[in-house]
Amino acid sequence: MNANVLANAFGPREGTALRVKQVVLVVLGIVALAIAAKIKVPMWPVPITMGTFAVLTIGTAYGARLGLVTMMGYLLIGALGFDVFAGSSAEKFGLTYMMGGTGGYLVGYVLAVLALGALAARGWDRSVGKMTLALVLANVLIYVPGLLWLGQLYGWDQPILEWGLTPFLVGDVIKLALAALLIPGLWKLVGNARS
């Protein structure tokens, strides 16, 4: 098993310098997640927010452990009331926001990061084909708890798929395609830089 994820392909690999690098990556990852969550690209039928794209790329580039630490840091900052989520606002933030309709998707983010990190460690992030399969699996891991949460929260007699799945599929296909091209492309750059 190749445990070398993209975050390990540069910089220090041991000792204090490695820990400093990891702390910097976690902080940068949390900032990237918070910024990406607020980016809205006009699209039909709903605007695309880039939060999922950040989750997918961080999970893949960081690996399971560092990705999990980053995601848990992001969720903790959100739970403390900072406005870091896509739909949060001054009126609705922190645990109140997290326990609302978005809660299941946030759980899915954690599952997606773990799965992508594990698959990246096995080399799935080096080819567009395997990366695409990993990203599809990650999207399923985001949607399943998200939809289950919505169903439990609002009732299964509600149009759960229309609220929490179908309007987002077009945007998710675009984000998935971007991530599937980006990560293997970065690996090629790393390989070329070393040769």
Z-matrix of the N, CA and C atoms (Angstrom, degrees):
N
C 1 1.453
C 2 1.519 1 108.79
N 3 1.319 2 116.91 1 130.34
C 4 1.454 3 121.57 2 178.97
C 5 1.523 4 108.53 3 -91.71
N 6 1.338 5 116.07 4 108.40
C 7 1.463 6 120.39 5 -175.87
C 8 1.517 7 112.10 6 -87.96
N 9 1.310 8 117.49 7 7.43
C 10 1.455 9 120.45 8 -175.76
C 11 1.525 10 110.38 9 -86.03
N 12 1.318 11 115.64 10 103.11
C 13 1.458 12 120.80 11 174.99
C 14 1.524 13 108.11 12 -92.54
N 15 1.301 14 117.02 13 170.29
C 16 1.460 15 122.20 14 -173.97
C 17 1.529 16 112.71 15 -56.02
N 18 1.319 17 117.77 16 -38.64
C 19 1.472 18 120.54 17 -179.44
C 20 1.524 19 112.15 18 -63.35
N 21 1.336 20 117.25 19 -23.01
C 22 1.463 21 121.14 20 179.26
C 23 1.524 22 112.55 21 -90.52
N 24 1.309 23 117.71 22 -4.20
C 25 1.457 24 121.09 23 -175.12
C 26 1.521 25 113.12 24 -81.85
N 27 1.315 26 117.16 25 -6.36
C 28 1.463 27 120.23 26 179.59
C 29 1.526 28 109.35 27 -141.27
N 30 1.309 29 115.31 28 159.26
C 31 1.459 30 120.41 29 175.54
C 32 1.511 31 112.94 30 75.20
N 33 1.334 32 115.55 31 -173.17
C 34 1.462 33 120.60 32 -176.23
C 35 1.522 34 112.28 33 -64.84
N 36 1.336 35 114.72 34 151.12
C 37 1.467 36 120.72 35 -178.21
C 38 1.522 37 113.49 36 -118.26
N 39 1.329 38 117.00 37 -0.68
C 40 1.466 39 118.26 38 179.89
C 41 1.519 40 110.86 39 -156.62
N 42 1.325 41 114.54 40 165.49
C 43 1.448 42 121.61 41 174.28
C 44 1.521 43 114.05 42 71.35
N 45 1.325 44 113.99 43 -160.55
C 46 1.462 45 121.94 44 -177.13
C 47 1.523 46 111.70 45 -62.50
N 48 1.313 47 116.73 46 -38.04
C 49 1.474 48 120.17 47 -179.69
C 50 1.528 49 110.81 48 -61.24
N 51 1.335 50 116.67 49 -37.49
C 52 1.472 51 120.06 50 176.71
C 53 1.523 52 110.29 51 -64.29
N 54 1.324 53 117.89 52 -44.26
C 55 1.472 54 121.01 53 179.63
C 56 1.527 55 111.05 54 -62.00
N 57 1.320 56 116.64 55 -41.06
C 58 1.472 57 120.33 56 178.06
C 59 1.523 58 109.38 57 -62.41
N 60 1.329 59 116.37 58 -45.31
C 61 1.472 60 120.21 59 178.20
C 62 1.528 61 110.42 60 -58.38
N 63 1.329 62 117.42 61 -43.96
C 64 1.460 63 121.05 62 -178.98
C 65 1.531 64 111.44 63 -63.97
N 66 1.318 65 117.13 64 -41.70
C 67 1.470 66 120.43 65 178.28
C 68 1.530 67 109.71 66 -62.46
N 69 1.326 68 116.40 67 -44.09
C 70 1.473 69 120.32 68 178.97
C 71 1.523 70 110.14 69 -61.72
N 72 1.331 71 117.28 70 -43.75
C 73 1.469 72 120.32 71 179.28
C 74 1.529 73 111.61 72 -63.02
N 75 1.324 74 117.44 73 -40.72
C 76 1.469 75 120.40 74 178.64
C 77 1.526 76 110.09 75 -62.37
N 78 1.321 77 116.87 76 -47.38
C 79 1.469 78 120.47 77 -179.93
C 80 1.526 79 110.19 78 -61.73
N 81 1.332 80 117.04 79 -46.32
C 82 1.471 81 120.20 80 178.70
C 83 1.527 82 110.91 81 -62.38
N 84 1.329 83 117.14 82 -38.80
C 85 1.461 84 120.90 83 178.52
C 86 1.515 85 112.42 84 -63.90
N 87 1.333 86 116.84 85 -42.68
C 88 1.467 87 120.53 86 178.66
C 89 1.529 88 110.10 87 -64.10
N 90 1.324 89 116.33 88 -43.46
C 91 1.470 90 120.03 89 178.13
C 92 1.531 91 110.06 90 -62.56
N 93 1.339 92 117.03 91 -43.47
C 94 1.469 93 120.73 92 179.52
C 95 1.529 94 110.96 93 -62.26
N 96 1.337 95 117.17 94 -42.10
C 97 1.468 96 120.53 95 178.50
C 98 1.526 97 110.98 96 -62.25
N 99 1.334 98 116.44 97 -44.04
C 100 1.468 99 120.49 98 -178.74
C 101 1.526 100 111.39 99 -65.21
N 102 1.327 101 117.21 100 -42.70
C 103 1.469 102 120.59 101 179.55
C 104 1.520 103 110.13 102 -68.15
N 105 1.336 104 116.31 103 -46.30
C 106 1.470 105 119.91 104 -177.84
C 107 1.526 106 111.67 105 -61.35
N 108 1.329 107 117.44 106 -35.35
C 109 1.465 108 121.00 107 179.74
C 110 1.523 109 111.57 108 -62.32
N 111 1.320 110 116.94 109 -28.28
C 112 1.465 111 120.91 110 -177.39
C 113 1.530 112 113.18 111 -91.18
N 114 1.327 113 117.44 112 -10.62
C 115 1.471 114 120.56 113 179.20
C 116 1.525 115 108.90 114 -79.16
N 117 1.321 116 115.60 115 124.29
C 118 1.466 117 120.82 116 178.13
C 119 1.519 118 108.66 117 -122.79
N 120 1.328 119 115.28 118 119.73
C 121 1.457 120 121.94 119 178.69
C 122 1.522 121 107.53 120 -100.69
N 123 1.342 122 118.14 121 124.44
C 124 1.469 123 119.72 122 179.68
C 125 1.529 124 111.13 123 -57.49
N 126 1.321 125 115.88 124 132.24
C 127 1.463 126 121.18 125 -177.92
C 128 1.511 127 108.08 126 -160.42
N 129 1.323 128 117.04 127 158.54
C 130 1.445 129 122.14 128 175.02
C 131 1.521 130 108.09 129 -101.04
N 132 1.289 131 121.61 130 139.53
C 133 1.462 132 128.75 131 0.71
C 134 1.536 133 113.47 132 -87.30
N 135 1.326 134 117.60 133 -13.77
C 136 1.465 135 121.04 134 177.69
C 137 1.529 136 108.43 135 -133.94
N 138 1.329 137 118.13 136 155.19
C 139 1.465 138 119.62 137 176.52
C 140 1.530 139 111.27 138 -61.93
N 141 1.320 140 116.07 139 149.22
C 142 1.461 141 121.52 140 176.65
C 143 1.524 142 107.64 141 -88.51
N 144 1.332 143 116.13 142 124.53
C 145 1.461 144 118.91 143 169.38
C 146 1.529 145 106.73 144 -97.44
N 147 1.305 146 116.14 145 147.44
C 148 1.463 147 119.96 146 -172.78
C 149 1.528 148 113.29 147 -93.22
N 150 1.340 149 117.18 148 6.73
C 151 1.459 150 120.29 149 -179.85
C 152 1.516 151 112.86 150 -58.17
N 153 1.320 152 117.17 151 -45.33
C 154 1.462 153 120.23 152 -179.63
C 155 1.517 154 111.03 153 -63.19
N 156 1.322 155 116.89 154 -38.09
C 157 1.464 156 120.85 155 177.59
C 158 1.523 157 109.89 156 -59.92
N 159 1.325 158 117.12 157 -43.59
C 160 1.464 159 120.72 158 178.48
C 161 1.523 160 110.81 159 -63.94
N 162 1.324 161 117.25 160 -41.97
C 163 1.465 162 120.81 161 178.20
C 164 1.526 163 110.39 162 -60.12
N 165 1.327 164 116.71 163 -46.25
C 166 1.461 165 121.32 164 -177.77
C 167 1.524 166 111.53 165 -63.34
N 168 1.319 167 116.60 166 -45.70
C 169 1.463 168 119.32 167 -176.50
C 170 1.527 169 111.89 168 -73.29
N 171 1.317 170 117.74 169 -38.64
C 172 1.470 171 120.05 170 178.36
C 173 1.523 172 110.52 171 -67.17
N 174 1.311 173 117.43 172 -43.48
C 175 1.462 174 120.03 173 177.97
C 176 1.519 175 112.06 174 -58.53
N 177 1.315 176 116.30 175 -40.51
C 178 1.453 177 120.68 176 -179.12
C 179 1.530 178 111.54 177 -74.75
N 180 1.314 179 117.36 178 -47.40
C 181 1.463 180 121.06 179 -175.08
C 182 1.525 181 112.71 180 -71.96
N 183 1.323 182 117.81 181 -33.26
C 184 1.457 183 121.50 182 -175.12
C 185 1.524 184 113.78 183 -88.91
N 186 1.320 185 117.76 184 -24.62
C 187 1.454 186 120.08 185 -173.21
C 188 1.517 187 110.33 186 87.76
N 189 1.323 188 116.06 187 171.42
C 190 1.467 189 121.02 188 -172.28
C 191 1.529 190 112.59 189 -64.17
N 192 1.326 191 118.58 190 -48.39
C 193 1.465 192 119.95 191 -174.54
C 194 1.517 193 113.16 192 -69.49
N 195 1.316 194 116.58 193 -53.40
C 196 1.463 195 119.95 194 -178.98
C 197 1.532 196 110.35 195 -66.55
N 198 1.325 197 116.51 196 -35.70
C 199 1.460 198 120.63 197 176.26
C 200 1.522 199 111.45 198 -63.98
N 201 1.341 200 116.58 199 -41.33
C 202 1.470 201 120.44 200 178.89
C 203 1.530 202 110.94 201 -65.01
N 204 1.326 203 116.82 202 -43.79
C 205 1.470 204 120.08 203 178.36
C 206 1.531 205 109.74 204 -60.09
N 207 1.316 206 116.42 205 -42.66
C 208 1.465 207 120.88 206 179.59
C 209 1.524 208 110.74 207 -63.23
N 210 1.327 209 116.33 208 -46.69
C 211 1.472 210 120.41 209 -178.81
C 212 1.523 211 111.28 210 -64.80
N 213 1.328 212 116.91 211 -41.46
C 214 1.466 213 119.73 212 179.90
C 215 1.534 214 110.02 213 -67.15
N 216 1.327 215 117.69 214 -36.39
C 217 1.462 216 120.53 215 175.44
C 218 1.518 217 111.43 216 -62.77
N 219 1.317 218 116.36 217 -42.46
C 220 1.467 219 121.98 218 178.04
C 221 1.530 220 110.93 219 -61.95
N 222 1.331 221 115.97 220 -45.93
C 223 1.466 222 120.08 221 179.98
C 224 1.533 223 111.28 222 -66.46
N 225 1.320 224 117.23 223 -37.80
C 226 1.461 225 120.67 224 178.05
C 227 1.525 226 111.04 225 -63.51
N 228 1.322 227 116.20 226 -43.97
C 229 1.471 228 120.06 227 178.15
C 230 1.529 229 109.99 228 -62.21
N 231 1.333 230 116.08 229 -41.01
C 232 1.462 231 119.66 230 175.96
C 233 1.510 232 112.45 231 -64.12
N 234 1.347 233 116.85 232 -40.72
C 235 1.463 234 121.02 233 179.96
C 236 1.530 235 111.52 234 -65.07
N 237 1.317 236 116.09 235 -29.84
C 238 1.464 237 120.56 236 178.88
C 239 1.530 238 112.54 237 -74.98
N 240 1.325 239 116.54 238 -5.73
C 241 1.456 240 120.16 239 174.07
C 242 1.513 241 115.82 240 106.26
N 243 1.319 242 117.10 241 3.41
C 244 1.464 243 118.75 242 177.31
C 245 1.531 244 110.12 243 -76.02
N 246 1.302 245 116.36 244 145.29
C 247 1.466 246 123.22 245 -174.38
C 248 1.531 247 110.42 246 -82.13
N 249 1.345 248 116.33 247 77.01
C 250 1.465 249 120.44 248 -175.05
C 251 1.523 250 113.68 249 -114.96
N 252 1.333 251 118.11 250 -3.32
C 253 1.456 252 120.33 251 -176.74
C 254 1.521 253 110.63 252 -100.20
N 255 1.333 254 115.81 253 160.77
C 256 1.463 255 121.63 254 -174.86
C 257 1.523 256 112.75 255 -57.01
N 258 1.304 257 117.75 256 -46.04
C 259 1.456 258 120.02 257 -174.57
C 260 1.508 259 114.17 258 -104.92
N 261 1.327 260 117.39 259 6.46
C 262 1.466 261 118.42 260 -178.86
C 263 1.519 262 109.68 261 -75.72
N 264 1.300 263 114.83 262 161.41
C 265 1.463 264 120.55 263 -178.13
C 266 1.521 265 108.41 264 -155.64
N 267 1.297 266 116.19 265 -179.07
C 268 1.466 267 120.18 266 179.14
C 269 1.525 268 110.91 267 -63.06
N 270 1.331 269 117.26 268 -28.71
C 271 1.456 270 120.79 269 -178.06
C 272 1.532 271 112.45 270 -85.90
N 273 1.329 272 116.54 271 -29.51
C 274 1.465 273 120.17 272 -174.78
C 275 1.520 274 108.12 273 -134.11
N 276 1.331 275 115.98 274 106.27
C 277 1.457 276 120.11 275 -175.28
C 278 1.522 277 109.32 276 -151.82
N 279 1.312 278 116.42 277 179.55
C 280 1.454 279 122.19 278 176.14
C 281 1.511 280 113.15 279 62.06
N 282 1.331 281 115.55 280 -146.71
C 283 1.463 282 120.64 281 -177.12
C 284 1.519 283 112.26 282 -63.57
N 285 1.331 284 117.17 283 -30.86
C 286 1.466 285 120.26 284 177.36
C 287 1.519 286 110.41 285 -58.90
N 288 1.325 287 115.86 286 -46.82
C 289 1.459 288 120.67 287 178.35
C 290 1.532 289 110.54 288 -66.14
N 291 1.337 290 116.12 289 -44.75
C 292 1.464 291 120.45 290 -176.13
C 293 1.519 292 112.63 291 -64.67
N 294 1.331 293 117.78 292 -29.09
C 295 1.454 294 120.53 293 -179.92
C 296 1.533 295 112.17 294 -87.54
N 297 1.312 296 116.72 295 -2.30
C 298 1.464 297 121.39 296 177.70
C 299 1.519 298 111.16 297 -81.97
N 300 1.306 299 115.57 298 -154.63
C 301 1.460 300 121.91 299 -174.61
C 302 1.514 301 115.30 300 -60.88
N 303 1.327 302 118.00 301 -20.14
C 304 1.463 303 121.70 302 -177.22
C 305 1.523 304 112.89 303 -87.07
N 306 1.320 305 117.59 304 -13.93
C 307 1.461 306 121.48 305 -172.63
C 308 1.516 307 115.44 306 -51.41
N 309 1.304 308 117.57 307 -45.64
C 310 1.461 309 120.75 308 -178.80
C 311 1.519 310 112.62 309 -66.15
N 312 1.324 311 116.57 310 -33.76
C 313 1.461 312 119.82 311 178.29
C 314 1.526 313 110.45 312 -69.10
N 315 1.335 314 117.09 313 -34.52
C 316 1.462 315 120.28 314 177.07
C 317 1.530 316 110.50 315 -65.71
N 318 1.332 317 116.96 316 -38.83
C 319 1.471 318 120.63 317 173.28
C 320 1.529 319 109.12 318 -61.70
N 321 1.321 320 116.24 319 -42.36
C 322 1.459 321 121.13 320 178.02
C 323 1.517 322 112.76 321 -61.35
N 324 1.328 323 117.32 322 -34.69
C 325 1.471 324 120.44 323 176.10
C 326 1.524 325 110.69 324 -57.87
N 327 1.325 326 116.15 325 -43.51
C 328 1.469 327 120.31 326 -179.67
C 329 1.530 328 109.91 327 -63.63
N 330 1.327 329 116.84 328 -45.97
C 331 1.466 330 120.80 329 179.40
C 332 1.525 331 111.18 330 -62.32
N 333 1.328 332 116.83 331 -41.39
C 334 1.463 333 121.12 332 -179.55
C 335 1.523 334 111.18 333 -64.29
N 336 1.325 335 117.04 334 -42.43
C 337 1.474 336 120.92 335 179.29
C 338 1.531 337 109.99 336 -61.72
N 339 1.319 338 116.79 337 -44.74
C 340 1.467 339 119.83 338 179.73
C 341 1.531 340 111.15 339 -62.52
N 342 1.317 341 117.11 340 -45.85
C 343 1.469 342 120.35 341 -179.35
C 344 1.522 343 111.56 342 -64.99
N 345 1.323 344 116.95 343 -46.06
C 346 1.464 345 119.91 344 -179.39
C 347 1.523 346 111.38 345 -64.42
N 348 1.329 347 116.48 346 -40.97
C 349 1.458 348 119.80 347 178.05
C 350 1.515 349 112.38 348 -61.05
N 351 1.343 350 116.13 349 -43.04
C 352 1.468 351 120.57 350 179.24
C 353 1.526 352 111.17 351 -65.93
N 354 1.320 353 117.51 352 -41.54
C 355 1.462 354 120.24 353 179.75
C 356 1.526 355 111.59 354 -70.78
N 357 1.320 356 116.63 355 -36.68
C 358 1.474 357 119.62 356 176.60
C 359 1.522 358 110.49 357 -62.87
N 360 1.321 359 117.28 358 -39.23
C 361 1.464 360 121.35 359 178.37
C 362 1.527 361 111.47 360 -63.00
N 363 1.326 362 116.55 361 -21.53
C 364 1.472 363 121.44 362 177.62
C 365 1.532 364 111.81 363 -94.86
N 366 1.326 365 116.56 364 7.46
C 367 1.456 366 120.24 365 175.13
C 368 1.515 367 115.62 366 90.78
N 369 1.327 368 117.86 367 7.30
C 370 1.465 369 120.17 368 -178.88
C 371 1.520 370 111.94 369 -68.68
N 372 1.313 371 117.63 370 -16.79
C 373 1.465 372 121.01 371 -178.31
C 374 1.521 373 112.86 372 -85.70
N 375 1.331 374 117.33 373 3.92
C 376 1.471 375 120.29 374 -177.54
C 377 1.527 376 112.45 375 -93.32
N 378 1.324 377 117.66 376 -18.57
C 379 1.470 378 119.73 377 -179.73
C 380 1.528 379 109.84 378 -124.54
N 381 1.319 380 115.46 379 146.70
C 382 1.463 381 120.77 380 -178.76
C 383 1.526 382 110.74 381 -62.98
N 384 1.326 383 117.78 382 -40.22
C 385 1.460 384 121.09 383 -178.41
C 386 1.515 385 113.03 384 -62.24
N 387 1.335 386 116.52 385 -53.10
C 388 1.466 387 119.80 386 179.74
C 389 1.522 388 111.20 387 -66.93
N 390 1.324 389 116.21 388 -35.74
C 391 1.457 390 119.92 389 178.66
C 392 1.530 391 109.95 390 -62.98
N 393 1.318 392 116.64 391 -40.61
C 394 1.467 393 120.97 392 178.20
C 395 1.527 394 110.62 393 -61.29
N 396 1.340 395 116.92 394 -45.60
C 397 1.473 396 120.23 395 178.23
C 398 1.525 397 111.12 396 -61.03
N 399 1.325 398 116.61 397 -42.68
C 400 1.471 399 120.55 398 178.96
C 401 1.521 400 110.77 399 -61.99
N 402 1.318 401 116.79 400 -40.75
C 403 1.465 402 120.93 401 -179.05
C 404 1.524 403 112.17 402 -69.83
N 405 1.328 404 117.19 403 -36.00
C 406 1.466 405 120.31 404 175.43
C 407 1.530 406 109.57 405 -62.92
N 408 1.338 407 116.24 406 -45.61
C 409 1.465 408 120.40 407 176.87
C 410 1.526 409 110.21 408 -59.04
N 411 1.325 410 117.59 409 -43.91
C 412 1.466 411 121.41 410 -179.84
C 413 1.522 412 110.99 411 -62.09
N 414 1.324 413 117.05 412 -40.70
C 415 1.466 414 119.79 413 177.90
C 416 1.524 415 111.29 414 -64.07
N 417 1.324 416 116.93 415 -38.71
C 418 1.476 417 120.33 416 175.68
C 419 1.523 418 109.30 417 -61.61
N 420 1.336 419 116.59 418 -42.19
C 421 1.470 420 120.62 419 -179.87
C 422 1.527 421 112.43 420 -67.19
N 423 1.313 422 117.30 421 -22.74
C 424 1.470 423 120.69 422 174.12
C 425 1.528 424 110.27 423 -80.70
N 426 1.331 425 115.89 424 -45.21
C 427 1.461 426 119.77 425 -174.60
C 428 1.525 427 114.13 426 -71.59
N 429 1.315 428 118.63 427 -38.43
C 430 1.465 429 119.84 428 -174.98
C 431 1.530 430 111.46 429 -60.62
N 432 1.359 431 119.93 430 -54.90
C 433 1.467 432 116.79 431 177.69
C 434 1.521 433 112.62 432 -65.71
N 435 1.336 434 116.91 433 -30.68
C 436 1.461 435 119.71 434 178.43
C 437 1.517 436 112.09 435 -62.66
N 438 1.320 437 116.17 436 -46.17
C 439 1.463 438 120.63 437 -179.52
C 440 1.525 439 111.63 438 -71.34
N 441 1.333 440 116.71 439 -38.78
C 442 1.468 441 119.52 440 176.77
C 443 1.528 442 110.74 441 -61.98
N 444 1.319 443 115.86 442 -40.93
C 445 1.476 444 121.14 443 178.60
C 446 1.531 445 110.36 444 -62.54
N 447 1.350 446 116.23 445 -46.34
C 448 1.465 447 119.84 446 179.00
C 449 1.525 448 111.11 447 -60.12
N 450 1.337 449 116.28 448 -43.16
C 451 1.459 450 120.29 449 179.98
C 452 1.517 451 112.31 450 -61.80
N 453 1.336 452 116.24 451 -42.69
C 454 1.459 453 120.24 452 178.70
C 455 1.526 454 111.59 453 -68.65
N 456 1.329 455 116.03 454 -37.55
C 457 1.461 456 121.29 455 -175.50
C 458 1.528 457 112.16 456 -72.97
N 459 1.329 458 116.24 457 -44.18
C 460 1.466 459 120.56 458 -172.16
C 461 1.526 460 114.16 459 -108.80
N 462 1.327 461 116.89 460 -11.69
C 463 1.463 462 120.03 461 -179.62
C 464 1.515 463 111.75 462 102.72
N 465 1.328 464 114.86 463 140.74
C 466 1.463 465 120.45 464 -176.65
C 467 1.527 466 112.78 465 -74.88
N 468 1.331 467 116.44 466 -8.34
C 469 1.462 468 119.45 467 176.92
C 470 1.537 469 111.18 468 -82.06
N 471 1.326 470 117.18 469 -4.50
C 472 1.472 471 121.98 470 179.42
C 473 1.539 472 110.14 471 -88.14
N 474 1.327 473 117.66 472 160.70
C 475 1.473 474 120.54 473 -179.90
C 476 1.540 475 111.54 474 -78.16
N 477 1.322 476 116.00 475 69.63
C 478 1.465 477 122.99 476 -173.03
C 479 1.531 478 111.67 477 -58.71
N 480 1.322 479 117.84 478 -44.76
C 481 1.473 480 120.05 479 -179.38
C 482 1.524 481 111.47 480 -64.92
N 483 1.328 482 116.75 481 -36.40
C 484 1.471 483 120.26 482 178.27
C 485 1.517 484 111.71 483 -70.41
N 486 1.312 485 117.43 484 -27.77
C 487 1.464 486 121.32 485 179.19
C 488 1.526 487 111.69 486 -83.70
N 489 1.337 488 116.34 487 -41.10
C 490 1.454 489 118.86 488 -166.84
C 491 1.505 490 117.32 489 -117.39
N 492 1.342 491 119.10 490 1.98
C 493 1.468 492 119.82 491 -177.89
C 494 1.515 493 112.82 492 -134.09
N 495 1.313 494 116.66 493 -67.87
C 496 1.473 495 119.93 494 -169.09
C 497 1.528 496 115.13 495 -57.72
N 498 1.339 497 121.00 496 -37.37
C 499 1.467 498 117.75 497 -179.52
C 500 1.531 499 113.53 498 -67.61
N 501 1.333 500 116.88 499 -17.54
C 502 1.463 501 120.71 500 -173.14
C 503 1.527 502 113.49 501 -101.05
N 504 1.330 503 117.72 502 -7.04
C 505 1.458 504 120.66 503 -173.20
C 506 1.532 505 113.17 504 -64.08
N 507 1.318 506 117.85 505 -41.47
C 508 1.470 507 119.82 506 -179.06
C 509 1.527 508 110.15 507 -61.76
N 510 1.313 509 116.80 508 -47.99
C 511 1.453 510 120.87 509 178.58
C 512 1.515 511 112.48 510 -62.81
N 513 1.331 512 116.79 511 -38.60
C 514 1.459 513 119.84 512 -179.78
C 515 1.520 514 112.33 513 -67.76
N 516 1.310 515 117.53 514 -34.55
C 517 1.464 516 120.18 515 176.06
C 518 1.532 517 109.88 516 -63.17
N 519 1.316 518 116.78 517 -41.21
C 520 1.470 519 120.70 518 178.61
C 521 1.527 520 110.43 519 -64.59
N 522 1.333 521 117.36 520 -46.43
C 523 1.474 522 120.85 521 179.83
C 524 1.520 523 111.01 522 -64.16
N 525 1.325 524 116.48 523 -40.19
C 526 1.457 525 120.88 524 178.40
C 527 1.522 526 110.63 525 -62.04
N 528 1.326 527 116.76 526 -43.67
C 529 1.471 528 120.30 527 179.71
C 530 1.529 529 110.92 528 -63.58
N 531 1.324 530 116.90 529 -41.90
C 532 1.469 531 120.29 530 178.35
C 533 1.519 532 111.14 531 -61.04
N 534 1.325 533 116.95 532 -47.47
C 535 1.469 534 120.62 533 -179.48
C 536 1.523 535 111.54 534 -66.07
N 537 1.344 536 117.14 535 -37.13
C 538 1.465 537 120.97 536 -179.44
C 539 1.523 538 111.51 537 -66.37
N 540 1.318 539 117.50 538 -27.23
C 541 1.469 540 121.10 539 176.77
C 542 1.528 541 111.79 540 -88.69
N 543 1.336 542 116.50 541 -35.85
C 544 1.462 543 121.20 542 -173.92
C 545 1.527 544 112.93 543 -66.33
N 546 1.307 545 117.91 544 -52.83
C 547 1.469 546 120.45 545 -172.50
C 548 1.535 547 111.78 546 -65.79
N 549 1.343 548 120.37 547 -50.09
C 550 1.468 549 118.15 548 176.13
C 551 1.539 550 111.90 549 -61.25
N 552 1.334 551 116.88 550 -32.98
C 553 1.466 552 119.96 551 176.50
C 554 1.515 553 111.95 552 -64.01
N 555 1.327 554 117.18 553 -39.82
C 556 1.467 555 120.76 554 177.10
C 557 1.521 556 110.92 555 -65.50
N 558 1.332 557 117.33 556 -37.19
C 559 1.469 558 119.92 557 176.40
C 560 1.523 559 110.55 558 -62.07
N 561 1.331 560 117.03 559 -39.39
C 562 1.464 561 119.94 560 178.31
C 563 1.524 562 110.91 561 -63.44
N 564 1.343 563 115.75 562 -40.98
C 565 1.472 564 119.70 563 176.92
C 566 1.527 565 110.96 564 -62.15
N 567 1.321 566 117.21 565 -42.61
C 568 1.468 567 120.89 566 178.75
C 569 1.525 568 109.92 567 -61.93
N 570 1.329 569 115.55 568 -44.59
C 571 1.483 570 119.61 569 178.86
C 572 1.515 571 111.64 570 -62.45
N 573 1.334 572 118.01 571 -41.71
C 574 1.463 573 121.08 572 -179.98
C 575 1.525 574 110.93 573 -68.01
N 576 1.330 575 116.57 574 -35.25
C 577 1.472 576 120.08 575 -179.46
C 578 1.529 577 110.82 576 -67.47
N 579 1.327 578 116.48 577 -29.15
C 580 1.458 579 119.79 578 -178.29
C 581 1.515 580 112.71 579 -84.12
N 582 1.341 581 117.49 580 -19.82
C 583 1.468 582 119.25 581 -176.87
C 584 1.513 583 112.51 582 -90.35
